[in-house]
Amino acid sequence: MAIRTAVRVDDELTEPGHGRSGLLPAVKHRAENDFGQVHEARERDDEEAAA
């Protein structure tokens, strides 16, 4: 017979982490907006590698 216990985890950023909290949204925004350029660059690199 298994005994189940509820577990709760409270997580919080450290002080240095608060200073970096805007980094991930900025990276996400750039990735979404520049995806076409990244895709084109990958295709060029693949073509050059195959030549």
DSSP file (Angstrom, degrees, kcal/mol; ACC not computed):
  #  RESIDUE AA STRUCTURE BP1 BP2  ACC     N-H-->O    O-->H-N    N-H-->O    O-->H-N    TCO  KAPPA ALPHA  PHI   PSI    X-CA   Y-CA   Z-CA
    1    1 A M              0   0    0      0, 0.0     2,-0.3     0, 0.0     0, 0.0   0.000 360.0 360.0 360.0 129.4    0.0    0.0    0.0
    2    2 A A        -     0   0    0      2,-0.0     2,-0.5     0, 0.0     0, 0.0  -0.723 360.0-146.5 -95.2 140.5    1.4    3.4   -1.0
    3    3 A I        -     0   0    0     -2,-0.3     2,-0.4     2,-0.0     0, 0.0  -0.921  13.9-153.3-105.1 126.6    1.1    6.5    1.1
    4    4 A R        -     0   0    0     -2,-0.5     2,-0.4     2,-0.0    -2,-0.0  -0.837  10.1-171.5-103.8 136.7    0.7    9.7   -0.8
    5    5 A T        -     0   0    0     -2,-0.4     2,-0.2     2,-0.0    -2,-0.0  -0.990  25.1-120.9-126.7 133.3    1.8   13.0    0.6
    6    6 A A        -     0   0    0     -2,-0.4     2,-0.4     1,-0.0    -2,-0.0  -0.518  29.0-158.6 -70.9 137.2    1.1   16.4   -0.9
    7    7 A V        -     0   0    0     -2,-0.2     2,-0.4     2,-0.0    -1,-0.0  -0.961   7.1-167.7-120.8 136.3    4.3   18.3   -1.7
    8    8 A R        -     0   0    0     -2,-0.4     2,-0.5     2,-0.0    -2,-0.0  -0.985   0.6-168.2-125.2 134.2    4.5   22.1   -2.1
    9    9 A V        -     0   0    0     -2,-0.4     2,-0.6     2,-0.0    -2,-0.0  -0.983   4.2-163.0-123.4 123.2    7.5   23.9   -3.5
   10   10 A D        -     0   0    0     -2,-0.5     2,-0.4     2,-0.0    -2,-0.0  -0.925  14.4-172.0-103.6 122.9    7.8   27.7   -3.3
   11   11 A D        +     0   0    0     -2,-0.6     2,-0.3     2,-0.0    -2,-0.0  -0.898   7.3 174.5-118.8 145.9   10.4   29.1   -5.6
   12   12 A E        -     0   0    0     -2,-0.4     2,-0.1     0, 0.0     5,-0.1  -0.997  32.5-107.9-150.0 143.5   11.7   32.6   -5.8
   13   13 A L        -     0   0    0     -2,-0.3     2,-0.1     1,-0.1     8,-0.0  -0.430  33.2-124.7 -69.8 145.7   14.4   34.4   -7.8
   14   14 A T     >  -     0   0    0     -2,-0.1     4,-1.9     1,-0.1     5,-0.2  -0.314  36.7 -93.9 -76.5 172.7   17.5   35.5   -6.0
   15   15 A E  H  > S+     0   0    0      1,-0.2     4,-1.1     2,-0.2     3,-0.2   0.925 129.1  47.4 -57.5 -47.4   18.5   39.1   -6.1
   16   16 A P  H  > S+     0   0    0      0, 0.0     4,-0.6     0, 0.0    -1,-0.2   0.870 108.9  56.9 -62.1 -32.8   20.9   38.6   -9.1
   17   17 A G  H >4 S+     0   0    0      1,-0.2     3,-1.0     2,-0.2     4,-0.3   0.866  99.4  57.9 -65.3 -36.4   18.1   36.6  -10.7
   18   18 A H  H >< S+     0   0    0     -4,-1.9     3,-1.1     1,-0.3    -1,-0.2   0.862 101.4  57.1 -61.2 -35.1   15.7   39.6  -10.5
   19   19 A G  H 3< S+     0   0    0     -4,-1.1    -1,-0.3     1,-0.2     3,-0.2   0.705 110.9  43.2 -68.6 -19.3   18.2   41.6  -12.5
   20   20 A R  T XX S+     0   0    0     -3,-1.0     3,-1.9    -4,-0.6     4,-0.6   0.307  79.6 107.1-106.4   6.8   18.0   39.1  -15.3
   21   21 A S  T <4 S+     0   0    0     -3,-1.1     3,-0.1    -4,-0.3    -1,-0.1   0.739  78.1  53.3 -63.8 -22.8   14.3   38.6  -15.3
   22   22 A G  T 3> S+     0   0    0     -3,-0.2     4,-1.5    -4,-0.2    -1,-0.3   0.553  89.7  81.8 -85.8  -7.2   13.9   40.5  -18.6
   23   23 A L  H <> S+     0   0    0     -3,-1.9     4,-2.4     1,-0.2     5,-0.2   0.938  87.8  48.9 -66.4 -49.1   16.4   38.4  -20.4
   24   24 A L  H  X S+     0   0    0     -4,-0.6     4,-2.7     1,-0.2     5,-0.2   0.911 110.6  49.1 -63.7 -43.6   14.3   35.4  -21.4
   25   25 A P  H  > S+     0   0    0      0, 0.0     4,-2.5     0, 0.0    -1,-0.2   0.887 112.1  51.0 -61.0 -35.0   11.4   37.5  -22.8
   26   26 A A  H  X S+     0   0    0     -4,-1.5     4,-2.3     2,-0.2    -2,-0.2   0.909 111.1  47.1 -67.0 -41.4   13.9   39.5  -24.8
   27   27 A V  H  X S+     0   0    0     -4,-2.4     4,-2.6     2,-0.2     5,-0.2   0.918 113.0  49.4 -65.0 -43.3   15.5   36.3  -26.2
   28   28 A K  H  X S+     0   0    0     -4,-2.7     4,-2.4     2,-0.2    -2,-0.2   0.922 111.1  49.5 -60.9 -45.3   12.0   34.8  -27.0
   29   29 A H  H  X S+     0   0    0     -4,-2.5     4,-2.2    -5,-0.2    -2,-0.2   0.924 112.5  47.0 -61.1 -45.7   11.0   38.0  -28.8
   30   30 A R  H  X S+     0   0    0     -4,-2.3     4,-2.5     1,-0.2    -1,-0.2   0.917 111.6  50.9 -64.2 -42.9   14.2   38.1  -30.9
   31   31 A A  H  < S+     0   0    0     -4,-2.6     4,-0.4     1,-0.2    -1,-0.2   0.911 112.3  46.6 -62.2 -41.9   13.9   34.4  -31.8
   32   32 A E  H  < S+     0   0    0     -4,-2.4     3,-0.4     1,-0.2     4,-0.2   0.888 117.5  42.4 -68.0 -38.0   10.3   34.9  -32.9
   33   33 A N  H  < S+     0   0    0     -4,-2.2     3,-0.2     1,-0.2    -2,-0.2   0.785 120.2  40.4 -80.7 -27.2   11.0   38.0  -34.9
   34   34 A D  S  X S+     0   0    0     -4,-2.5     4,-2.3    -5,-0.2     5,-0.2   0.244  79.1 109.6-105.4  12.5   14.3   36.8  -36.5
   35   35 A F  H  > S+     0   0    0     -4,-0.4     4,-2.8    -3,-0.4     5,-0.2   0.887  76.8  54.0 -58.7 -40.8   13.3   33.2  -37.3
   36   36 A G  H  > S+     0   0    0     -3,-0.2     4,-2.3    -4,-0.2    -1,-0.2   0.914 109.9  46.9 -60.2 -43.8   13.1   33.8  -41.0
   37   37 A Q  H  > S+     0   0    0      2,-0.2     4,-2.3     1,-0.2    -1,-0.2   0.893 112.5  49.9 -64.9 -40.2   16.7   35.2  -41.1
   38   38 A V  H  X S+     0   0    0     -4,-2.3     4,-2.3     2,-0.2    -2,-0.2   0.921 110.6  49.9 -64.9 -43.3   17.9   32.3  -38.9
   39   39 A H  H  X S+     0   0    0     -4,-2.8     4,-2.2    -5,-0.2    -2,-0.2   0.923 111.4  48.7 -61.8 -45.1   16.3   29.8  -41.2
   40   40 A E  H  X S+     0   0    0     -4,-2.3     4,-2.4     1,-0.2    -1,-0.2   0.904 110.9  50.5 -61.8 -42.2   17.8   31.4  -44.3
   41   41 A A  H  X S+     0   0    0     -4,-2.3     4,-2.5     1,-0.2    -1,-0.2   0.890 109.5  51.0 -64.6 -38.9   21.3   31.4  -42.7
   42   42 A R  H  X S+     0   0    0     -4,-2.3     4,-2.6     2,-0.2    -1,-0.2   0.911 109.5  50.3 -64.6 -41.3   21.0   27.7  -41.8
   43   43 A E  H  X S+     0   0    0     -4,-2.2     4,-2.4     2,-0.2    -2,-0.2   0.926 111.3  48.6 -63.1 -43.6   20.0   26.9  -45.4
   44   44 A R  H  X S+     0   0    0     -4,-2.4     4,-2.6     1,-0.2    -2,-0.2   0.926 112.1  48.9 -60.4 -44.7   23.0   28.8  -46.7
   45   45 A D  H  X S+     0   0    0     -4,-2.5     4,-2.3     1,-0.2    -2,-0.2   0.905 111.2  49.7 -62.4 -41.5   25.3   27.1  -44.3
   46   46 A D  H  X S+     0   0    0     -4,-2.6     4,-1.8     2,-0.2    -1,-0.2   0.907 111.6  48.6 -63.3 -42.0   23.9   23.7  -45.2
   47   47 A E  H  X S+     0   0    0     -4,-2.4     4,-1.1     1,-0.2    -2,-0.2   0.906 112.5  48.0 -65.5 -41.4   24.4   24.4  -48.9
   48   48 A E  H  < S+     0   0    0     -4,-2.6     3,-0.2     1,-0.2    -2,-0.2   0.878 111.3  50.5 -66.6 -37.4   28.0   25.6  -48.4
   49   49 A A  H  < S+     0   0    0     -4,-2.3    -1,-0.2     1,-0.2    -2,-0.2   0.843 109.9  50.6 -68.4 -33.2   28.8   22.5  -46.3
   50   50 A A  H  <        0   0    0     -4,-1.8    -1,-0.2     1,-0.2    -2,-0.2   0.716 360.0 360.0 -77.2 -21.0   27.4   20.2  -49.0
   51   51 A A     <        0   0    0     -4,-1.1    -1,-0.2    -3,-0.2    -2,-0.2   0.488 360.0 360.0 -76.8 360.0   29.4   21.9  -51.7
